[in-house]
Amino acid sequence: MKLVTGNDLPTGDVIWWTGSGWSRHVEDAADAGDHAEAIARAEEASRRVNVPYVIEGVATPEGPRSAHIKDRIRALGPTVRPDLTLKPADPTAGNWVI
């Protein structure tokens, strides 16, 4: 199964090709099969998606899902764990440039 994914232009959200448009839910994704690369190129050229690419998918009872863990994590969105966020530079430490 081939899934086409990319990022929504206005929001940057991860989106999935549904066969007729885009969804923020991987469960709505359609198997693009042999046409996946052509769909990705056409959608990017039409400026409907940013940086589309094709990934391997698997069918599950809940719908399609990406076959690789990195794509499943990407689909969940940015982390909200405070310990993984970048800390702002401390201006008193002299580690910034004007």
Summary of the structure (lengths in Angstrom):
residues: 98
radius of gyration: 17.4
end to end distance: 50.7
largest distance: 56.6
contacts: 234
relative contact order: 0.22
helix: 31%
strand: 28%
